[in-house]
C-alpha cells in the first residue's frame, strides 16, 4: 500500500486498531479489502477523494531518541525507567493541557530478556523494567512528541529529570551515577539510526510521519470499520457516492456510542476537521446553564452537557489538536455575553457556535473576524 500511494499509507497507519499490528483474521481480511479499494481509487483519474488526508502545518515535533543503560560490571542492577509528560500550568481556568505536554508515541525495546518487560504504556507515558549485569546492555528506542512550548520528563529509579525541546535537538546526555544514585551508566542519545526491522516498525514510522505532516484521517478509520463491521463487502466500491468526509463517516459512525467512543484521547484525535467537530457536538452535546466552577474538557466529553464557555473550550481543544489556529471569544448574546470558537482554515476565518440552547454550527468564511455578523466583546484566548 505504501508503494502504491504513500499519502494513503501514512494516514491508514495512524488508525488505532492497527497501531500495534494486525492480529485477527477479521482484521487481516479488512486490511486486504481496504488495500484493494484504495488501489482502485488511486489508479483512477481524479485520485484520492477530497478530505481523506490533508496536509497541515505541524504544531508538533516528533523526535526519535535512544536510551540505554548498563550495570557497573560487578553487581546485577535493576532499572526502572519512566518517560512521559510533565504537568504544565497554563492558567487558573485550565490546570493542564495535553496540547502543551510531551508524550511517547512509539517505542521498541532493545536487548530485553526473560523477566524484563514494559511495565506500562498508558496515555503517552512509558514505564519499563529491566536488569543488567556484566556486559549486558538494555535500551529503548522511543519516539516522543513535543510542542515548541512543552516539555516532558523521564525518571531513572525514581530520580526525575526534565527533557526540554532544545535538549532533544542539541545534545546527547549521560546521567551521572553519583548525582542520580544508581550503579552503572545511563545514556540518552538524541536520535537513533537503523533500517526498518519489520512491518510493524515500518508502520510505527508511518504513524509518526502521519501525525507530524497530516491530520488524522477519520474517513480512513471509518473505511476500516466499514469492512470490519460488514457495511462494505468484497468487491464493493465504498467511494461510489463519496461527497465529503462527514457524508462518508455518518452511516459508519452511527449513534457514536460504545467502546469506540469512550476514550477521550482517541475521540478527540478522530475529530480532526472542523466539520467533524461540529457534527459530533451537534449530535452529542446539549446545553446546561450553570455558573461557578468550570468543567474540564474531559468532563465535558464525559457529561455531554455544558454551558457555552466549557463547550467552546472543548471545541478549541479539538481544533488545536488537529493543527488549527483556534481560540475562544465573547460575543453579544441575547441577554449577556456568549462564548464561541473562532478558527482559521486555508487563510480564512470561521466561527463555530455549539454552546447555546440551539446549535448554530459553523459560520464563514470571513476575510477578517470583523467581517463576521457577530459583535465581538472580548477575546478569551
C-alpha positions in Angstrom: 0.0 0.0 0.0 2.9 2.4 0.8 4.4 1.8 -2.6 1.1 2.4 -4.4 0.3 5.6 -2.5 2.5 6.9 0.3 0.0 9.5 1.4 -2.7 6.9 1.9 -0.3 4.7 3.8 0.7 7.5 6.1 -2.9 8.1 7.1 -4.0 4.5 7.2 -1.2 3.6 9.6 -2.5 6.0 12.2 -5.7 4.0 12.8 -5.6 3.0 16.5 -6.7 -0.6 15.6 -3.5 -1.1 13.7 -1.0 0.8 15.9 0.1 -2.5 17.5 -0.1 -4.6 14.4 -2.8 -6.8 12.7 -3.9 -9.7 14.8 -7.2 -11.3 14.0 -8.5 -13.0 10.8 -11.1 -10.2 10.5 -8.5 -7.5 10.7 -6.4 -9.2 8.0 -9.4 -9.5 5.7 -10.5 -5.9 6.4 -7.0 -4.5 5.7 -6.7 -6.6 2.5 -10.1 -5.2 1.3 -9.2 -1.7 2.2 -5.9 -2.0 0.3 -7.7 -3.2 -2.8 -10.3 -0.4 -2.5 -7.5 2.2 -2.1 -5.5 0.9 -5.0 -8.6 1.1 -7.2 -9.1 4.8 -6.2 -5.5 6.0 -6.7 -5.3 4.3 -10.1 -8.3 6.1 -11.4 -8.4 9.6 -12.8 -9.1 12.1 -10.0 -7.1 10.1 -7.4 -7.7 10.5 -3.7 -11.2 11.6 -2.6 -11.1 15.1 -1.2 -10.6 15.3 2.6 -9.3 11.8 3.1 -6.0 13.4 4.1 -5.0 17.0 4.4 -1.6 18.5 4.9 -1.2 20.7 7.9 1.5 23.0 9.4 2.8 20.8 12.2 2.4 22.2 15.7 4.4 19.2 17.0 7.9 18.0 16.9 8.4 14.2 16.8 11.9 13.1 17.7 13.5 9.7 18.0 15.8 9.1 20.9 17.6 6.1 22.2 18.1 5.4 25.9 20.5 2.7 27.1 21.8 1.5 30.4 24.3 -1.0 31.8 25.4 -2.1 35.2 28.7 -1.4 36.8 30.1 -4.8 35.7 30.0 -6.3 39.2 26.5 -6.3 40.6 23.3 -7.0 38.8 21.4 -3.7 38.6 17.7 -3.3 38.4 16.5 -0.4 36.2 13.1 1.3 36.3 12.7 3.9 33.6 9.7 6.1 33.1 9.3 8.6 30.2 6.3 10.8 29.7 4.7 14.2 30.1 5.1 16.7 32.9 2.3 18.8 34.2 2.4 22.4 32.9 0.2 25.1 34.4 -1.2 27.4 31.7 -3.7 29.4 33.6 -6.1 29.4 36.5 -9.0 28.2 34.3 -7.1 25.3 32.6 -5.0 23.5 35.1 -3.3 21.3 32.5 -3.5 20.8 28.8 -2.3 17.8 26.8 -1.6 20.1 23.9 1.3 21.5 25.8 2.9 18.3 27.1 5.3 15.8 25.6 4.3 12.2 25.2 5.6 8.9 23.9 4.0 7.9 20.6 6.1 4.7 19.8 8.8 2.6 21.3 10.9 -0.6 20.8 12.8 -2.4 23.5 16.4 -3.4 22.8 18.3 -6.3 24.4 15.5 -7.3 26.8 15.4 -10.9 28.1 13.1 -13.1 30.0 11.7 -11.3 33.1 12.3 -7.8 31.6 9.3 -6.1 30.2 7.4 -2.9 29.6 5.7 -2.2 32.9 3.0 0.0 31.3 2.3 2.3 28.3 -0.7 4.4 29.0 -1.7 7.9 27.7 1.7 8.7 26.2 3.6 7.6 29.4 6.0 4.6 29.1 7.4 2.7 32.0 9.9 -0.2 31.6 11.8 -2.5 34.0 15.0 -4.4 33.2 18.1 -5.9 34.8 21.7 -5.6 33.6 24.9 -7.2 34.8 28.4 -7.8 33.4 28.5 -6.7 29.7 24.7 -6.8 29.4 23.2 -3.6 27.9 19.5 -2.8 27.7 17.7 0.0 26.0 14.6 1.5 24.4 14.1 3.3 21.1 11.5 5.9 21.8 9.6 8.3 19.6 8.5 11.3 21.6 6.2 14.2 20.6 6.7 17.7 21.9 5.2 21.1 21.3 7.5 24.0 20.9 6.3 25.3 24.3 6.0 22.0 26.0 8.3 19.7 27.9 8.4 16.2 29.2 10.2 14.3 31.9 11.8 10.9 32.5 12.9 9.2 35.7 15.5 6.5 36.4 14.9 4.6 39.5 12.5 7.3 40.7 15.1 10.1 40.1 13.4 12.7 38.0 15.0 14.6 35.1 13.2 17.0 32.7 13.7 16.9 29.0 13.1 20.1 27.2 12.6 20.7 23.5 16.1 22.1 22.9 17.7 19.2 24.7 16.5 16.7 22.2 17.7 18.8 19.3 21.1 19.8 20.5 22.9 17.2 22.6 23.2 13.7 24.0 23.2 13.1 27.7 25.0 10.8 30.1 23.5 10.7 33.5 25.9 10.8 36.4 25.7 7.8 38.7 26.8 10.0 41.6 24.1 12.5 41.1 21.2 10.1 40.4 22.2 7.3 42.7 22.3 4.2 40.5 25.0 1.7 39.8 26.1 1.8 36.2 25.8 4.1 33.2 22.6 5.6 31.7 22.8 7.4 28.4 20.3 9.3 26.3 21.1 9.8 22.7 19.5 12.4 20.6 18.4 10.1 17.7 18.9 6.6 16.6 19.7 5.2 13.2 18.7 1.9 11.6 16.6 0.3 9.0 13.0 -0.9 9.3 13.4 -4.2 11.1 9.8 -5.3 10.5 6.5 -4.3 9.0 5.4 -3.2 12.5 8.3 -0.9 12.8 7.6 0.5 9.3 4.0 1.1 10.4 5.2 2.9 13.5 7.4 5.1 11.4 4.4 5.8 9.1 2.3 6.7 12.1 4.9 9.3 13.2 5.2 10.8 9.8 1.4 11.0 9.5 1.0 12.7 12.9 3.6 15.2 12.0 2.5 16.2 8.5 -1.1 15.2 8.0 -4.3 15.4 10.0 -5.7 12.1 11.4 -7.9 10.6 8.7 -11.3 9.9 10.3 -12.5 8.7 6.9 -9.7 6.2 6.7 -10.6 4.8 10.0 -14.3 4.6 9.0 -13.3 2.7 5.9 -11.6 0.1 8.1 -14.6 -0.1 10.4 -16.9 -0.4 7.3 -15.1 -3.7 6.3 -14.8 -4.9 9.9 -18.5 -4.4 10.6 -19.9 -5.5 7.3 -21.0 -2.2 5.9 -18.7 -2.9 2.9 -18.1 -6.3 1.3 -15.6 -7.8 -1.0 -15.8 -6.1 -4.4 -17.8 -3.1 -3.2 -16.9 0.4 -4.2 -17.1 2.3 -0.8 -16.3 5.6 -2.6 -19.1 5.4 -5.2 -21.2 8.1 -3.6 -18.4 10.0 -1.8 -19.2 13.7 -1.3 -17.3 14.7 1.8 -15.7 13.3 4.9 -18.8 13.9 7.1 -21.1 12.4 4.4 -18.8 9.3 4.3 -18.4 8.7 8.1 -22.0 9.4 9.2 -23.5 6.0 8.4 -20.4 4.2 9.8 -20.2 6.2 13.0 -23.8 5.6 13.6 -25.0 6.8 17.1 -21.4 7.3 18.2 -21.9 5.1 21.3 -19.9 2.1 22.7 -16.3 1.4 23.3 -15.0 3.1 20.2 -16.4 6.4 21.6 -15.4 6.1 25.2 -11.8 7.2 25.2 -11.2 10.9 25.3 -7.8 10.9 23.5 -8.9 8.7 20.7 -12.2 10.5 20.0 -10.6 14.0 20.1 -8.0 12.8 17.6 -10.8 11.5 15.4 -12.4 14.9 15.4 -9.6 16.3 13.3 -11.6 18.6 10.9 -13.9 21.5 11.9 -16.8 19.8 10.2 -16.3 16.6 12.2 -16.1 18.6 15.5 -19.3 20.4 14.5 -21.1 17.1 13.6 -20.0 15.4 16.8 -21.1 18.3 19.0 -24.5 18.7 17.3 -25.3 15.0 17.8 -23.9 14.6 21.3 -23.8 17.8 23.2 -26.7 19.7 24.9 -26.8 23.0 26.7 -26.8 23.3 30.5 -26.9 26.6 32.3 -24.6 27.0 35.3 -22.2 29.4 36.9 -19.3 28.9 39.2 -16.6 26.3 38.8 -15.7 25.5 35.2 -15.5 22.0 33.8 -12.5 20.4 32.2 -12.7 19.3 28.6 -12.5 15.7 29.8 -15.6 16.3 32.0 -17.5 18.0 29.1 -16.7 14.9 27.0 -18.0 12.6 29.7 -21.1 14.6 30.6 -22.1 15.7 27.0 -23.7 18.7 28.7 -22.1 22.1 29.3 -22.5 25.9 29.2 -21.2 28.0 26.3 -17.8 28.6 27.9 -17.0 24.9 28.6 -18.4 23.7 25.2 -16.2 26.3 23.5 -13.1 25.1 25.4 -13.8 21.6 24.2 -14.1 22.8 20.6 -10.9 24.8 20.8 -9.1 21.8 22.3 -10.1 19.6 19.3 -9.2 22.2 16.7 -5.8 22.9 18.2 -5.1 19.2 18.4 -5.9 19.0 14.7 -3.4 21.7 13.9 -5.7 24.7 13.5 -5.2 28.1 14.9 -8.2 28.5 17.2 -9.4 30.3 20.3 -12.4 31.5 22.4 -14.1 34.9 22.2 -17.1 36.5 23.8 -19.9 37.9 21.5 -23.0 39.8 22.3 -25.8 37.4 23.2 -29.5 37.8 23.6 -29.1 39.0 27.3 -25.4 38.8 28.0 -22.0 37.7 26.6 -21.8 34.4 24.9 -18.7 32.3 24.2 -18.0 30.9 20.8 -15.0 29.4 18.9 -13.0 31.2 16.2 -10.5 29.4 14.0 -8.6 29.8 10.8 -8.6 27.4 7.9 -6.9 27.9 4.5 -6.4 31.6 5.1 -10.0 32.3 6.1 -11.7 32.9 9.5 -14.6 30.9 10.8 -16.8 30.9 13.9 -18.3 27.8 15.4 -21.1 28.1 18.0 -22.5 24.9 19.5 -22.6 26.1 23.1 -26.1 27.5 23.2 -29.6 26.1 23.5 -29.6 25.8 19.7 -26.5 24.7 17.9 -25.6 27.4 15.4 -22.7 25.4 13.9 -20.1 26.9 11.6 -20.3 30.4 10.1 -17.9 31.7 7.5 -15.5 32.1 5.7 -14.6 35.6 6.6 -11.5 37.6 5.5 -11.4 39.0 9.0 -13.3 38.3 12.2 -14.5 41.9 12.0 -16.4 40.9 8.9 -18.4 38.3 10.8 -22.1 39.1 11.8 -21.2 39.0 15.5 -20.5 41.9 17.8 -17.2 40.8 19.4 -16.9 41.9 23.1 -13.6 40.2 24.1 -11.1 37.5 23.3 -10.6 34.9 26.0 -7.5 33.3 24.3 
